[in-house]
């Protein structure tokens, strides 16, 4: 059996030197001492009593599997999960945040944070920050040790390194058994025991991707094979004698995609592909979302179990049912195709200059000419924007969702222009009468260079704009400003002004006021 590959390099697992990638078999962790019922356990018990069913989670990871090829393969069991629940395509980072490899991919899925937090950059696990950002099964055990957690993986580092020793049972399937053994162990656990959280990792699609590429027939054959194994695992869940008294959330995902000719680790759109299939009581049948990210999987599992994420955990993800689209997302139906850009396929719909209702763009000081798509603030998607030019860090814009706003002076300057880049995104007016402070939050990704500026200005009751925030260094994350409301002020408008020449860019998303 071909071993799981990562750019054709198989590094040793630093947590278990000398062991093969799938040759580690970890037994049951030592039982934790029983203690008082935690707040999380009490909340979960109340939720269970109210709903009449016990919440449980099954996460199935399909290494190197692409959603588009699942659809091409004619995979009946995965198709049934999509038909009965949610399907959400998503995309990944690239270097320098991390390569599109299994180490960072599965760490991101398990922890609910991006690689710039968990610090798994590749498959060497050189200096992981998993103690600060543990896997979700460990968080389950911390919240309620009485819950039963189980992980079985065909790639050893998931069980040995990414998931901690707090997990009740961690199994890295021996090489001779591979996905067949992983499937059999998962089925037996679900059939014969009473687990609350099960994480299963299957590997063979990734092997096919390395050997023949995602465009090859072998890749489709591998998907059909893993689909049958998913069917066995799901049947074990639904065949449980207590199934009617249980509320199962079943999620399926992948850690990365593959190039058409084979391999991954780079920054192409194909390598950066992943997805979430979610089937359970919170997900309408046949639903599709564009705002889901792989960091949402862990908090979705925790929320289903009645475990509320502590803000101190600093998670990047949000439980999927709790995601609220912002005003930029409403623009998706009116996105159009390329005008001047050449690296974007003609059929990709992904930008508009028309802002959402209540918003406006002030280009009165904007230079002329340049690439049409990026003349002033534009509204775009990850696929469209990152395809303008790879490996200029646009792939690191992982905290934006669906449609976002971008001022990109670098791409604008790729065609003859005159003057400077000077564009202001203007928000609607927000009522603030009677308040002493008002919170303003937004997600931003800012890459500075040279004579470039990014400023947030507040306008109270139509008066003179006042700067309340500026950025001068690389910034990638959620921002919060607590603005003092001037005495007597009743209305607030925000202005996001970006200036530059042939510099870089500023991204905004998820603007919330109040």
N, C-alpha and C positions, 0 to 999 in steps of 0.2 A: 504494500500500500504506500502510495506516495505521501511523504510527510508534508504537513502544513508549511508553506513557504512565505517568506516576507522579502521581496526583492531577491529571492534565491539565496538568502542568508538565514541560517538557523542559529542564532546566538544561544548560549547557555542561559538557563534561568538563574539569575544571581541569588535567588532565595533558596535554590536547591542545586548547587553546583554539581556537575557530573551526571545529572539526570537528563534523559531525553525530554523533548518538548511534550510528549504525551505519556511518558513512562512513569509518572509520579502517581501514586495512589495514596491519598490522604484519608486517614480514618476519622472517626467521629471526634470532635473536639471534646475536651473535658467538660462535664456538665457544670453549668453555672449554679452557684448557690442560690437557693430560692430566697426571695426577699419580698417586701411589701408590694402590693399591687401599684404599679407606676401610674402616673396620670394618663400616659398614652394607652396603657392596658385598660384603664377604667373607661376612657373615651371610646376605645374600640368595643368594649363590652356593651356600652350603652348603644352604640351604633348598631351592633349586631342584634341586640334585643329589639331595637326599633324596627329594623329591617326584617327580622325573622330569619336571616341567613348569615352564615359565617363568611366573612370576606377572605379570599385566598388569591394568590398571584402565581402565574406561570409565565416566565419570560424565556422565549426560545431565541437564541442567537444563531444566525445562519452566516457563517464567515464568508466574506467576499461576495455576497449575493446582491444582485441588482434588481430593483423592482421592475424595471422595463422588461427584463429577461424572464422574470417570473410570469409576467403576462404572456410573453411569447412562448413559454414552455408548455402552457396548458396544464398548470399545476392545480388539480382539483381541490386539495385540502387547504392550501393557502388562499385560493380563490374564494372558497367558502367562508374563511375567516374574514376576508375583505368584504364580501357581500353582506355578511352579518354584522359588520362593525365599521371601524374607521380605517382609512388608508391615507397616509401622509408621506409624500416624498420629502426628503430633506437633503442637505449637503454639508460637507465637512470643511474644515480648515485645510491648510497646507503648511509647509515649512515657511518661515521659521517657528511658527507655533508648534507644529508637530508634523511628521510625515503621515501620509494616509496608510497607516500600518495597524496591525492588530493591537499592539500594546496600548497606544493612545486611544484607539477606537473603543476597545472594550472597557478601558479605564474611564473614559468619558461617559459611556452608557451606564456603567455601574455606579459611578459617583454622583452624577448630575452636575458636574462642573467641567469646563473646558480645559485643555491641556496647560494653559498658562496658569492654572491653579493646581491641578493634581500633578503636574510636572513630569508626566510620562510622555517623553518625546519620541520614543522609538521602542524597539523590542528588547533593549538592554536593561530597562528599568534602573538606570544609573543612579538617580537621586529622586525617587518618587516621593510625592508629598501625600501619600495615601493615609497617613496617620491623621493629618488635619482634614482630609477629605475622603473618608472611608466609603466603601461600597454600601449600597442600600440594604443588603442583607445584614451587615454589621449594625447599621442604624436600627434595623428592626430588632435585633437581639438586644441592643442597648435600651431601646424603648420598652420592650416586653420580652424578657428572656424565656418566658413560657412558650412563645411561638417557635415553631419548628422550621428551620431554614436548611436548604439543601442545594448544593451546586454540583453539577457533573459536566465536565468539559473534555472535549477531544484535544484542546490545546492547553497544556499543563499550566502556564502562567495565570490563567483565569482562576483556577482553583488554588494555586500555590501562592500567588503574589497579589493579584488584584483583590480577591476576596480574603478577608482576614481570618485569623484563627478563632474569632468570635462566632463565626458561622458554625452551626451545629455539625454539619457533615460536608466535607469538601472532597470530591473525587475527581482526579485527573485520570481519565480512562487509559489503560495500558495500550501501547501501540498496536499490539496484535488484535485488539478488539475494535479500535477506532470508532467511527460513528455508529456501527452496529451495536457495540458494547455500550456506548453512551445512551443510545435509544433504549436498549433493554433495561439498563439501570434506571433511567427516568421512568419508564413504564412501570417497573416493579415498585419503585418508590410511591408513585401516584396510586397504584392499584392496591398495594398491600399495607401502606402506612398512612399517616394522617399529617402530611406536611402542610404548612401555611404558605411558604414561599419556596418556589423551585426555579432555579436558573439552569437552563440546558444549553450547551454550546455544541453545534454540529459544524464540521470542518470541510467536508468533501467538495463543496462548490468552489471554495477557494483553491483547492488543489487543481480542479479542472480549469479554473481561470488562469493559473500559472502555466499549466501544460498546453492549453489550446487557445486561451483568450476568451473574453466574454462573448465574442461573435461566433465562436465555434460550436459545433453540434455537441461536443462533449460537455460543454458548459450547460446546455439545455438538458442533456441527459442527467447530469449531476443534480440539477434543480428538481427534476422529476423524481429522482431517487430520494433527495432530502424531503421532498413534499410527502412521499409515502411515510417517511419516518415521523414527520410532523403529524400526519394523520394518526399514526399509532399512539403518539403522546397525547394528542387531544382526545382520542377515543378512551384512553385510560382515565382522563379527567372526567369525561361525561359518563363513563361506565361505573363510577364510584357509587357504592350503595347509598352514600350520604349526599350525593350530588344535588338533590332537590333542596337540601337544607344549606347549601353552600352558594356563595356569590363569587364565581371565578372571574378574574380579569386575566385574559390571555393576551400577551403581547409578543410580536415577532419583529426582529430588527436585524441589522447587519452593521459591521464595523467599518466597512469601506467598499468601494466598487473595484472594477478591473478595467484595464485598457482593452480594446477590441482584440489586440494581438497577445495580450497576457501580461500580468504584472501590475503592481501598484506601489504606492509610496510617494508618487509625484503629485502634481497639481492640476492634472487635466480634469475636466468636468466629469468624465467617466470614473476616474479614481476617487473623486470626492462624493460619490453618490451613496446615500443610505436611505432608510425608510423606517416607518413605524406602522405596523398593523396592530390595532387594538380592538379586541372583541370582549365585550362585557356589558353590564347593565347601564353604564354611563355613556355608551357610544351608539348612536343611532345607526341602524343598518344602512350600508351603502354610502356612508358619509365620507367626505373628502375634505382635508384641510391643507392650507398652504403655510401655516404659521407654526408648525410643530418642528422642534429641533430634538436631536438625540439626547440632549441633557434633560429633556422632559420625562424620560422613561423612569428614572429613579424616583423623582417626586410623585409621579403618577402612581407608582406601585405603593409608595408610603401612604399617600392620601387614601388609596383604596382600602388600606388596612387600618385606617383611622388614626394614622400617625401624622401629626401636623409638623411641617418643617419649621425648625427654629431659625429666625433670621440670623442668628450667630453662625449657623452652618455656612452662610454665604453661598448658597446654591445658585447656579446659573439657570437651572430649569424651573418649570412651573407645572403643576399637575395639568394635564391636557384639558380636562373639562373646565378648568378655571381660566384658561387663556381667553383674553378679551381682545378682539381685533381693534386696532386703532384706526384713526381717520385715513391714514395713508393706504391702509389695506383695501379700503373701498374703491381705490383706483384700479384694481386689477382688471376689471372688465374693459377698461378703456386704454390699456397699454397697447402700444403699437410696435412695429418692427423697426429695424435699423434704417438710418438715413445716410450718414457718412461712414459709420463704422464698417470695417471689412472683416474683422475676426468673428463676427456674430452671424450665424446662419440666418438666411432670409426668413425662415419660418418662426424664429424665436420672437415672441411678443414680450417686450420688457421695459418700455419707457414711455413716459409722457411728461410734458411740461405743464399740463393743466393740473393745478392743485385741487385738493378736496374742498368741499363747500366750507366757506368761512376763512380759508387760507388764501394767501396771495404771494406772489413773487415780485419783488421790486428789482428790476434790472435797469433802472434809470442811469446807473453809473457803470454799467457793464460794457466791456469792449465789444468790438464787432468781429464778425467772422468766426473762425474756429470750427471745431467739430459740432455739428448741429445738436446732437443728442445731449451735449453737456454745456450748452450755452446758458449759464445761469443754473439755479437749483433745478434738478430733475427728480423725478420719482421713478424708481426702477426696482429690479429684483436681483437676487444674488446671481442667478444664471446669466442674465444679460450683462450686468456690470462686470463680473469677473472675467467674462469672455472678451472684454475689450483688450485686455493685455494681461497675460498670466505672470505670476511671480513678481508682482509689484505690491504685495501684501493685501490686495483687495480680498483675497481668500480668508483673511483673518477677521473679516466683518461678521463673525459668527453670532453676535448678540443681537443683531437686527433680525426681524422676522417679516416674511411675506414681502410687502412693498415698503420701501424706505426712501427717504430723501437724501440726495447726495449733491454736493458741490465739488466737482472734479476738474480743477484747473489743469492738471497734467494731461488728461485726455482731450480737453478743450483745445489745448495748445498744439495738438498734433496736426492741425490744419492751419493754413495761413490766417493770421488774426492781427488786429491792431488794438492798442489800448491794454487795459488791465482787466483781470477777472475781478468783478465786484458785484456780488449778488446777495440779496437779503430775502430770507424766507420769513414771512409775516404770519403770525398766528391769528385766530379769531380773538375777539375780546371776551374776557372771562369776568364774571361778577365777583367782586371782593368786598362789597360794602359791609361794614360792621366787623371786619376781620382785622386783627393786628399783624398776623403773618399769613402767608399763603405758600404751601409747598409746590414746587415745580420739579418734575422729574422727567428725564429723557435718557434714552440710550444713545451713546455717541461713539464713533470711531474716527479718530483724528490722526492724520499723519502729517507732521509739519516739515517744512523745508524753506529756508531762506526768508525772503520778504513775503510772508504769508501770515494771515491772521484769521482767527475764529472767535467771534465775540457774541455773547448773549446779552441783549439789551431789553430792559423793561420800559414800557410806556404806560404811565398812569393817567387815565382820563384824557388821553390824546395829547399829553404834554411832550416835553423833550425826552428823547430816549436816554436812559441811564444804563451804563454797563453794569451788569451784575455777575458776569463770569467771562473769563477768556481762557483760551487754551494755548499753550506754548510748547508742550511736549506730547509725545505719543500717548494717546488716551483711548482705552477700549473697555467700555463698561457702562454701567448705569450711573447716572449723576442725579443728585438731589440738591436743590437750592431751597432754602427757607427764606423767602423774601419778606422784609418788613414792609407792611402796607402804610404808605403815608397817611397822615391824619386826613380824614374826609374823603379819601379816594374810594371810588366805587367800581372802577373798571381797570383791567390789566390786559395789555397786549404784549406779546413777546416778539422780538426781532432777532433772527439768527443771521448775522452778517459774516460772509466769508470773502476775503480778498486775497489775491495772489497774482502770479503770472504763470510761468511754466513750472508750477510747484506740485503739490500732491492733492489732498482731498479732505473733505469733512462729511461725515455721515450722521444723520439724525433719524431717530425712530422712537416710537412709543412715547410721544410727548403727553404728559398728564399734568394738569393744573388743578389744585384743590384736593 
